[in-house]
């Protein structure tokens, strides 16, 4: 996600390269790899019975402190209680993704009915990304090959859990100035993984994609409309696109402002209408990707790999900015987005499950730390208060604490922290 997921510079641990995968599988081993598993990505994605979410289990201010298997299992149980059955992870450079798979595997052994799957991310960088050397966006990092190898190894180890491999996260969008690559790099690795499926090295029903901003998938500027992107769209099994009306309340805010004819409405009504406009904004970005894909003569699924809304900000989205950040708006966005995607059979890897503080460690009130539906200590934010009322988290918790509601469940108290978006009149006067 914008800003947060570029924090590779926080990593200080030394990452050992994985062993080169054997190319000498026996025919029997290849046959076993090609055996269908009980459910495939094709059956999961777009199925409202398989709700999806983006997940990072980090509790500390640095990813050097990895969550334990016990902590991951604690989180898995909370998410399962919500009806979540598909998780998205972001890299295999760190132990997090492999430990998530291990935690799921152990929970399945402990309870045969436990069901959880993974969309596995493989991080992709350009040459000299996250260094003091000049970055070269036309040449990829030499570390990418090992990252893909780790992803393949993990997918082979957990074929019953890992249903998707996503090559890169916002790796082609040009505002990711620290690390973005050209589509040809993503195409290279997507093609490589598709070939491994054909040869029997990977399960044939494993889906391969890249997860990127809507603009990277052709929904934005024409500068993205390249031959390599066209080939990539044809090579992936589905398109995983990101859309963030939240960020656009600052960067592209015209949809967000309260129209002149709504300035006399109550604060709640102004906010409710603004959040409907936010969903319409996301839908337009989805449609723009769909229209570009169809213009190429391609027809395949498009799912939402990321979208979300932060509940706290002391920056662009605070009282002195777009006034977008609070739990009430977050709750409306979550509800409306789930309704839109479920109705249209679109998988939505909502960003994100839990707050994480490593993303903007020097600024605790930074928006990137507060996209979770749960707070860091496991309190349920407004979007899922109703699940607390339903008792779905009974006997569960995080960090030794039971699940309670933020604001003690007092909506009137919450609404005191809610601000209407700026009005068009305010903006025009300020300009």
C-alpha positions as CSV (number, residue, x, y, z in Angstrom):
1,X,0.0,0.0,0.0
2,X,1.1,3.6,-0.6
3,X,3.8,4.7,1.8
4,X,3.5,1.8,4.2
5,X,4.5,-1.1,2.2
6,X,7.6,0.6,0.9
7,X,9.3,0.4,4.3
8,X,11.7,-2.3,3.3
9,X,14.4,-0.1,4.8
10,X,13.2,-1.2,8.3
11,X,14.5,-4.7,7.7
12,X,17.9,-5.2,9.4
13,X,17.9,-9.0,9.7
14,X,20.1,-10.9,7.4
15,X,18.0,-13.0,5.0
16,X,19.6,-16.2,3.9
17,X,19.0,-17.2,0.3
18,X,16.8,-20.2,-0.2
19,X,18.2,-23.3,-1.9
20,X,17.8,-23.6,-5.6
21,X,14.8,-25.8,-6.3
22,X,15.4,-29.2,-7.7
23,X,14.6,-29.6,-11.4
24,X,14.8,-33.4,-11.1
25,X,11.3,-34.2,-9.9
26,X,10.2,-37.8,-10.6
27,X,7.1,-38.4,-12.8
28,X,5.3,-39.5,-9.6
29,X,6.2,-36.3,-7.8
30,X,5.0,-34.2,-10.7
31,X,1.8,-36.3,-10.8
32,X,1.2,-35.6,-7.1
33,X,1.7,-31.9,-7.6
34,X,-0.9,-31.9,-10.3
35,X,-3.6,-33.6,-8.2
36,X,-6.5,-31.2,-7.6
37,X,-7.0,-30.0,-4.0
38,X,-10.4,-29.8,-2.4
39,X,-10.9,-26.2,-3.5
40,X,-9.1,-24.0,-6.0
41,X,-8.4,-20.3,-6.5
42,X,-11.0,-20.3,-9.2
43,X,-13.6,-21.5,-6.8
44,X,-12.5,-19.2,-4.0
45,X,-12.0,-15.8,-5.7
46,X,-15.3,-14.0,-6.3
47,X,-17.1,-16.3,-3.9
48,X,-18.8,-14.3,-1.1
49,X,-18.5,-17.3,1.2
50,X,-14.7,-16.8,1.1
51,X,-14.2,-13.3,2.5
52,X,-10.6,-12.0,2.1
53,X,-8.4,-9.6,4.0
54,X,-4.8,-8.3,3.9
55,X,-2.9,-9.5,7.0
56,X,0.3,-8.5,8.8
57,X,0.6,-9.8,12.3
58,X,3.4,-7.4,13.4
59,X,2.9,-6.0,16.9
60,X,6.2,-4.2,17.5
61,X,7.7,-1.0,15.9
62,X,10.0,-3.1,13.7
63,X,9.6,-6.2,11.6
64,X,12.8,-7.5,13.2
65,X,10.3,-8.6,16.0
66,X,8.4,-11.4,14.2
67,X,5.1,-12.5,15.6
68,X,5.2,-16.0,17.2
69,X,3.3,-19.0,15.9
70,X,1.1,-18.7,19.0
71,X,0.3,-15.0,18.2
72,X,-0.4,-15.8,14.6
73,X,-2.8,-18.6,15.6
74,X,-4.5,-16.2,17.9
75,X,-5.1,-13.8,15.0
76,X,-6.2,-16.6,12.7
77,X,-8.9,-17.5,15.2
78,X,-10.2,-14.0,15.4
79,X,-10.3,-13.6,11.6
80,X,-12.0,-17.0,11.2
81,X,-14.6,-15.9,13.7
82,X,-15.3,-12.9,11.4
83,X,-15.9,-15.2,8.4
84,X,-12.5,-14.5,6.8
85,X,-11.1,-17.4,4.9
86,X,-8.4,-15.9,2.6
87,X,-5.4,-13.9,3.7
88,X,-3.0,-11.8,1.7
89,X,0.7,-11.7,2.6
90,X,3.3,-9.5,1.0
91,X,6.8,-11.0,0.9
92,X,8.7,-14.2,1.7
93,X,12.0,-12.4,2.6
94,X,10.9,-12.5,6.2
95,X,9.5,-15.5,8.1
96,X,6.1,-14.0,8.5
97,X,4.4,-15.6,5.4
98,X,5.9,-19.1,6.1
99,X,4.9,-18.8,9.7
100,X,1.3,-17.8,8.7
101,X,1.1,-21.0,6.6
102,X,2.5,-23.1,9.5
103,X,0.0,-21.5,11.9
104,X,-2.9,-22.4,9.5
105,X,-1.6,-25.9,9.1
106,X,-1.4,-26.5,12.8
107,X,-4.9,-25.1,13.3
108,X,-6.2,-27.5,10.6
109,X,-4.6,-30.4,12.5
110,X,-6.1,-29.2,15.7
111,X,-9.6,-28.8,14.2
112,X,-10.3,-30.4,10.9
113,X,-13.1,-27.9,10.0
114,X,-10.7,-24.9,10.2
115,X,-10.4,-23.3,6.8
116,X,-8.0,-20.6,5.7
117,X,-6.1,-20.0,2.5
118,X,-3.3,-17.6,1.4
119,X,-2.6,-15.3,-1.4
120,X,1.2,-15.3,-1.2
121,X,3.0,-12.1,-2.1
122,X,6.6,-12.1,-3.6
123,X,8.2,-8.7,-3.2
124,X,9.8,-7.3,-6.4
125,X,12.3,-4.3,-6.5
126,X,14.3,-2.4,-9.1
127,X,18.1,-2.2,-9.0
128,X,19.4,-0.3,-6.0
129,X,16.0,0.0,-4.3
130,X,16.2,1.1,-0.7
131,X,19.9,2.0,-0.9
132,X,21.8,5.2,-1.2
133,X,22.7,4.3,-4.8
134,X,20.8,5.8,-7.7
135,X,17.8,3.5,-8.5
136,X,17.4,2.1,-11.9
137,X,13.8,1.4,-12.7
138,X,14.6,-0.3,-16.0
139,X,16.7,-3.0,-14.3
140,X,15.5,-5.4,-11.6
141,X,17.1,-6.1,-8.3
142,X,19.3,-9.3,-8.3
143,X,17.4,-10.3,-5.1
144,X,14.1,-10.9,-7.1
145,X,15.2,-14.3,-8.3
146,X,15.7,-15.6,-4.7
147,X,12.3,-14.1,-3.7
148,X,10.5,-16.0,-6.4
149,X,12.4,-19.2,-5.5
150,X,11.2,-18.8,-1.9
151,X,7.6,-18.3,-3.0
152,X,7.8,-21.4,-5.2
153,X,9.2,-23.4,-2.4
154,X,6.5,-22.3,0.0
155,X,3.7,-22.9,-2.5
156,X,5.0,-26.5,-3.0
157,X,5.2,-27.0,0.7
158,X,1.6,-25.8,1.4
159,X,-0.4,-26.5,-1.8
160,X,-3.5,-27.0,0.2
161,X,-3.2,-23.5,1.7
162,X,-1.5,-21.3,-0.9
163,X,-3.9,-20.7,-3.7
164,X,-2.4,-17.6,-5.4
165,X,1.1,-16.1,-5.9
166,X,1.2,-12.4,-6.5
167,X,4.4,-11.1,-8.2
168,X,5.1,-7.7,-6.7
169,X,3.1,-5.3,-4.6
170,X,2.5,-1.9,-6.3
171,X,5.7,-2.7,-8.1
172,X,4.8,-1.0,-11.4
173,X,3.1,2.2,-10.2
174,X,5.4,5.2,-10.9
175,X,4.7,7.0,-7.6
176,X,6.6,4.1,-5.9
177,X,9.8,6.0,-6.6
178,X,11.9,3.9,-4.2
179,X,11.5,0.6,-6.0
180,X,9.1,0.4,-9.0
181,X,10.0,-1.7,-12.0
182,X,8.8,-1.9,-15.6
183,X,6.0,-4.3,-16.5
184,X,8.5,-6.4,-18.4
185,X,10.0,-7.5,-15.1
186,X,6.7,-8.6,-13.6
187,X,5.8,-10.3,-16.9
188,X,9.1,-12.2,-16.8
189,X,8.3,-13.7,-13.4
190,X,4.6,-14.3,-14.1
191,X,5.6,-16.2,-17.2
192,X,8.2,-18.2,-15.2
193,X,5.6,-19.3,-12.7
194,X,3.1,-20.1,-15.4
195,X,5.7,-22.3,-17.0
196,X,6.3,-24.1,-13.7
197,X,2.6,-24.9,-13.6
198,X,2.8,-26.3,-17.1
199,X,5.8,-28.5,-16.3
200,X,4.2,-29.8,-13.1
201,X,6.6,-28.0,-10.7
202,X,3.6,-26.1,-9.2
203,X,-0.1,-27.1,-8.9
204,X,-2.0,-26.5,-12.1
205,X,-4.8,-24.8,-10.2
206,X,-2.5,-22.3,-8.5
207,X,-3.4,-18.8,-9.8
208,X,-0.7,-16.3,-10.7
209,X,-1.1,-12.5,-10.7
210,X,0.5,-9.2,-9.7
211,X,-1.2,-6.9,-7.2
212,X,-0.9,-3.3,-8.2
213,X,-2.6,0.1,-8.4
214,X,-5.5,0.6,-10.8
215,X,-3.3,2.9,-12.9
216,X,-0.7,0.1,-13.4
217,X,-3.4,-2.1,-14.9
218,X,-4.2,0.5,-17.5
219,X,-7.0,2.3,-15.7
220,X,-5.2,5.6,-15.5
221,X,-2.8,7.5,-17.7
222,X,-2.1,6.4,-21.2
223,X,1.6,6.3,-20.4
224,X,0.9,3.0,-18.7
225,X,-0.6,1.5,-21.9
226,X,2.4,-0.4,-23.1
227,X,2.9,-3.7,-25.0
228,X,4.5,-5.3,-21.9
229,X,1.4,-4.4,-19.9
230,X,-0.8,-5.9,-22.6
231,X,1.1,-9.1,-22.5
232,X,1.0,-9.1,-18.7
233,X,-2.7,-8.8,-18.6
234,X,-2.9,-11.8,-21.0
235,X,-0.4,-13.8,-18.9
236,X,-2.0,-13.5,-15.4
237,X,-4.8,-15.7,-14.3
238,X,-6.7,-12.7,-13.0
239,X,-6.0,-9.0,-12.3
240,X,-5.5,-7.9,-8.7
241,X,-6.0,-4.1,-8.6
242,X,-5.8,-1.6,-5.8
243,X,-8.1,1.4,-5.2
244,X,-7.8,4.0,-2.4
245,X,-10.4,6.7,-2.3
246,X,-9.0,7.4,1.2
247,X,-5.7,8.6,-0.2
248,X,-7.5,10.5,-3.0
249,X,-9.3,12.6,-0.5
250,X,-6.0,14.5,-0.5
251,X,-4.5,13.7,-3.9
252,X,-7.6,13.9,-6.1
253,X,-10.3,15.4,-3.8
254,X,-13.0,16.8,-6.0
255,X,-15.3,13.8,-5.2
256,X,-14.8,14.3,-1.5
257,X,-15.9,17.9,-1.0
258,X,-19.4,18.5,0.3
259,X,-21.4,20.1,-2.6
260,X,-22.9,23.5,-2.1
261,X,-26.4,22.1,-2.0
262,X,-25.5,19.8,0.9
263,X,-23.9,22.3,3.3
264,X,-27.1,22.6,5.4
265,X,-27.4,18.9,6.0
266,X,-26.4,17.4,9.3
267,X,-22.8,16.2,9.9
268,X,-23.9,12.6,9.8
269,X,-25.8,13.0,6.5
270,X,-22.9,14.9,4.9
271,X,-20.5,12.1,5.9
272,X,-22.9,9.3,4.8
273,X,-23.2,10.9,1.4
274,X,-19.4,11.5,1.2
275,X,-18.7,7.8,1.8
276,X,-21.1,6.8,-0.9
277,X,-19.2,9.1,-3.2
278,X,-16.0,7.3,-2.1
279,X,-17.4,4.0,-3.1
280,X,-18.5,5.4,-6.4
281,X,-14.9,6.6,-6.9
282,X,-13.5,3.1,-6.3
283,X,-16.1,1.6,-8.6
284,X,-15.0,4.0,-11.4
285,X,-11.4,2.9,-11.0
286,X,-12.5,-0.7,-11.1
287,X,-14.5,0.0,-14.3
288,X,-11.5,1.8,-15.8
289,X,-9.4,-1.3,-15.5
290,X,-12.2,-3.5,-16.8
291,X,-12.7,-1.2,-19.8
292,X,-9.0,-1.2,-20.6
293,X,-8.8,-5.0,-20.3
294,X,-11.8,-5.4,-22.7
295,X,-10.2,-3.0,-25.2
296,X,-7.4,-5.5,-25.5
297,X,-9.9,-8.3,-26.3
298,X,-9.2,-10.0,-22.9
299,X,-11.8,-11.4,-20.6
300,X,-10.7,-12.6,-17.2
301,X,-11.6,-11.9,-13.5
302,X,-10.6,-8.6,-11.8
303,X,-10.5,-8.7,-8.0
304,X,-9.5,-6.0,-5.5
305,X,-6.1,-6.8,-4.0
306,X,-6.2,-3.8,-1.7
307,X,-8.5,-1.1,-0.5
308,X,-9.1,0.4,2.9
309,X,-9.6,3.4,5.2
310,X,-7.5,4.6,8.1
311,X,-9.2,5.6,11.3
312,X,-6.4,8.0,12.5
313,X,-4.2,10.6,10.9
314,X,-2.1,13.6,12.0
315,X,-1.2,14.3,8.4
316,X,-3.0,14.9,5.1
317,X,-6.2,13.2,6.3
318,X,-6.7,14.9,9.7
319,X,-8.6,17.9,10.9
320,X,-6.2,20.2,9.1
321,X,-6.4,18.2,5.9
322,X,-9.1,16.2,4.2
323,X,-10.8,15.2,7.5
324,X,-11.2,11.7,6.2
325,X,-9.8,9.7,9.3
326,X,-12.2,8.3,11.9
327,X,-13.8,5.0,12.8
328,X,-17.2,6.0,11.6
329,X,-16.1,6.7,8.0
330,X,-14.0,3.6,8.2
331,X,-17.0,1.6,9.2
332,X,-19.1,3.0,6.4
333,X,-16.4,2.3,3.8
334,X,-16.0,-1.3,5.0
335,X,-19.7,-1.9,4.9
336,X,-20.3,-0.4,1.5
337,X,-17.2,-2.0,-0.1
338,X,-18.2,-5.4,1.2
339,X,-21.7,-4.9,-0.2
340,X,-20.4,-3.8,-3.6
341,X,-17.9,-6.6,-3.9
342,X,-20.1,-9.4,-2.6
343,X,-23.0,-8.4,-4.9
344,X,-20.7,-8.3,-7.9
345,X,-18.8,-11.5,-6.9
346,X,-15.5,-9.6,-6.6
347,X,-13.0,-10.7,-4.0
348,X,-11.8,-7.8,-1.8
349,X,-8.6,-8.2,0.2
350,X,-9.6,-5.5,2.5
351,X,-6.7,-3.5,4.0
352,X,-6.2,-4.5,6.7
353,X,-7.0,-6.9,9.6
354,X,-4.9,-5.3,12.5
355,X,-3.2,-2.0,13.1
356,X,0.6,-2.3,12.7
357,X,3.0,0.3,14.2
358,X,6.2,-0.5,12.2
359,X,4.9,1.2,9.1
360,X,5.4,4.7,10.4
361,X,7.3,3.9,13.6
362,X,8.5,7.5,14.2
363,X,5.0,8.8,14.0
364,X,2.5,6.8,16.1
365,X,-0.5,8.9,14.8
366,X,0.5,8.4,11.1
367,X,-2.4,7.1,9.0
368,X,-0.4,4.1,7.8
369,X,-0.4,2.6,11.3
370,X,-4.2,2.7,11.6
371,X,-5.9,0.9,8.7
372,X,-6.8,-2.2,10.8
373,X,-10.3,-3.3,11.7
374,X,-8.7,-4.2,15.1
375,X,-6.4,-2.0,17.1
376,X,-3.0,-3.2,18.0
377,X,-4.2,-4.6,21.3
378,X,-7.1,-6.3,19.7
379,X,-10.0,-3.9,20.3
380,X,-12.7,-4.1,17.7
381,X,-13.1,-0.8,15.8
382,X,-16.5,0.5,14.7
383,X,-16.7,-1.5,11.5
384,X,-17.0,-4.7,13.4
385,X,-18.7,-3.6,16.6
386,X,-21.7,-5.6,15.5
387,X,-19.7,-8.8,15.5
388,X,-18.8,-8.2,19.2
389,X,-22.5,-7.8,19.9
390,X,-23.2,-11.1,18.1
391,X,-20.7,-12.8,20.4
392,X,-18.5,-14.2,17.6
393,X,-15.3,-13.4,19.5
394,X,-16.3,-15.0,22.8
395,X,-13.4,-16.8,24.3
396,X,-11.0,-15.2,21.8
397,X,-8.6,-12.3,22.2
398,X,-5.2,-10.8,21.4
399,X,-2.2,-10.3,23.6
400,X,-4.1,-11.9,26.5
401,X,-7.0,-9.4,26.3
402,X,-10.6,-10.3,25.3
403,X,-12.1,-8.4,22.3
404,X,-13.9,-5.3,23.4
405,X,-15.2,-2.3,21.4
406,X,-13.3,1.0,20.9
407,X,-15.1,4.0,22.6
408,X,-16.7,1.4,24.9
409,X,-19.2,0.9,22.1
410,X,-20.6,4.4,22.5
411,X,-21.5,5.7,19.1
412,X,-22.3,9.2,20.4
413,X,-18.9,9.5,21.9
414,X,-17.3,8.3,18.6
415,X,-19.3,10.8,16.6
416,X,-17.6,13.6,18.6
417,X,-14.4,12.7,16.7
418,X,-16.1,12.7,13.3
419,X,-15.7,15.7,11.0
420,X,-17.5,16.5,7.8
421,X,-15.4,16.7,4.7
422,X,-14.4,20.3,3.6
423,X,-17.2,22.0,1.6
424,X,-16.6,23.1,-2.0
425,X,-17.3,26.6,-0.7
426,X,-14.5,26.4,1.9
427,X,-12.1,25.1,-0.7
428,X,-12.9,27.9,-3.2
429,X,-12.5,30.6,-0.5
430,X,-9.2,29.1,0.6
431,X,-7.9,29.1,-3.0
